[in-house]
């Protein structure tokens, strides 16, 4: 598989604090690549650098054949590099369909048209409906976002990202705060999206990570310790000592 996203020695520091330390990472087209590590490892900062929300202090980021290092989050999203769960605000007073249509329209244009024309944008609405179905939320299409439970709200945020018709999804802890039942539903959902999209997943639920990932990268104190298959990571003594401990992973 060819590489779709690649970083070369990217760095982010805040004063004297080095948050990401020369991280070189590659994500192959069609794979689900997980990034794990202890709290404070720099995982969310890395996601922010990849999405364009944060500018790296040094290093290079390539998406496809393009150098996107200097591009912001909106430009990267329009190229198909989309962050979910913080891609945009959910509007509680709008329906599921209206929220997803806004996200679809925002991925295609530099400025929104008048609200009165929003649902008349056929291409955006089609993309929104497609994202809602992929996210498993089709039974709530006309429901107000304010009426959704926590798990359903996360599904809406994913539907909004999918409505942008991404090439690459950045998912930052999609199962955070969920019940076991809700987490299981998200695992099933992400499994259904594998191969349809290239996905980079940051997640603390290790059972979910090992069930879903093709490859896993371990980030510790801003440095990339190792990248390997789930079996290689499970069997890595240094990873177990630093992060996994003796926890049983099914």
Secondary structure as the mmCIF struct_conf table of DSSP 4:
data_model
#
loop_
_struct_conf.conf_type_id
_struct_conf.id
_struct_conf.beg_label_comp_id
_struct_conf.beg_label_asym_id
_struct_conf.beg_label_seq_id
_struct_conf.end_label_comp_id
_struct_conf.end_label_asym_id
_struct_conf.end_label_seq_id
STRN STRN1 UNK A 3 UNK A 14
TURN_TY1_P TURN_TY1_P1 UNK A 15 UNK A 16
STRN STRN2 UNK A 17 UNK A 28
TURN_TY1_P TURN_TY1_P2 UNK A 29 UNK A 30
STRN STRN3 UNK A 32 UNK A 36
TURN_TY1_P TURN_TY1_P3 UNK A 39 UNK A 40
BEND BEND1 UNK A 41 UNK A 42
HELX_RH_AL_P HELX_RH_AL_P1 UNK A 43 UNK A 51
TURN_TY1_P TURN_TY1_P4 UNK A 52 UNK A 52
BEND BEND2 UNK A 53 UNK A 54
BEND BEND3 UNK A 57 UNK A 57
STRN STRN4 UNK A 58 UNK A 63
TURN_TY1_P TURN_TY1_P5 UNK A 64 UNK A 65
STRN STRN5 UNK A 66 UNK A 67
TURN_TY1_P TURN_TY1_P6 UNK A 69 UNK A 70
HELX_RH_AL_P HELX_RH_AL_P2 UNK A 73 UNK A 78
TURN_TY1_P TURN_TY1_P7 UNK A 79 UNK A 80
STRN STRN6 UNK A 81 UNK A 84
BEND BEND4 UNK A 85 UNK A 88
TURN_TY1_P TURN_TY1_P8 UNK A 92 UNK A 93
BEND BEND5 UNK A 94 UNK A 94
STRN STRN7 UNK A 95 UNK A 95
HELX_RH_AL_P HELX_RH_AL_P3 UNK A 96 UNK A 106
TURN_TY1_P TURN_TY1_P9 UNK A 107 UNK A 108
BEND BEND6 UNK A 110 UNK A 111
HELX_RH_AL_P HELX_RH_AL_P4 UNK A 115 UNK A 118
TURN_TY1_P TURN_TY1_P10 UNK A 119 UNK A 120
HELX_RH_AL_P HELX_RH_AL_P5 UNK A 122 UNK A 134
TURN_TY1_P TURN_TY1_P11 UNK A 135 UNK A 136
HELX_RH_3T_P HELX_RH_3T_P1 UNK A 138 UNK A 140
TURN_TY1_P TURN_TY1_P12 UNK A 141 UNK A 142
BEND BEND7 UNK A 143 UNK A 143
STRN STRN8 UNK A 144 UNK A 144
HELX_RH_3T_P HELX_RH_3T_P2 UNK A 145 UNK A 147
HELX_RH_AL_P HELX_RH_AL_P6 UNK A 150 UNK A 163
TURN_TY1_P TURN_TY1_P13 UNK A 164 UNK A 164
BEND BEND8 UNK A 167 UNK A 167
STRN STRN9 UNK A 168 UNK A 172
TURN_TY1_P TURN_TY1_P14 UNK A 174 UNK A 177
HELX_RH_AL_P HELX_RH_AL_P7 UNK A 180 UNK A 193
STRN STRN10 UNK A 194 UNK A 194
TURN_TY1_P TURN_TY1_P15 UNK A 195 UNK A 196
STRN STRN11 UNK A 197 UNK A 197
STRN STRN12 UNK A 198 UNK A 202
BEND BEND9 UNK A 204 UNK A 204
HELX_RH_AL_P HELX_RH_AL_P8 UNK A 206 UNK A 212
BEND BEND10 UNK A 214 UNK A 214
STRN STRN13 UNK A 215 UNK A 220
TURN_TY1_P TURN_TY1_P16 UNK A 221 UNK A 222
STRN STRN14 UNK A 223 UNK A 228
HELX_RH_AL_P HELX_RH_AL_P9 UNK A 230 UNK A 234
TURN_TY1_P TURN_TY1_P17 UNK A 235 UNK A 235
HELX_RH_AL_P HELX_RH_AL_P10 UNK A 237 UNK A 239
HELX_RH_PI_P HELX_RH_PI_P1 UNK A 240 UNK A 244
TURN_TY1_P TURN_TY1_P18 UNK A 245 UNK A 246
#
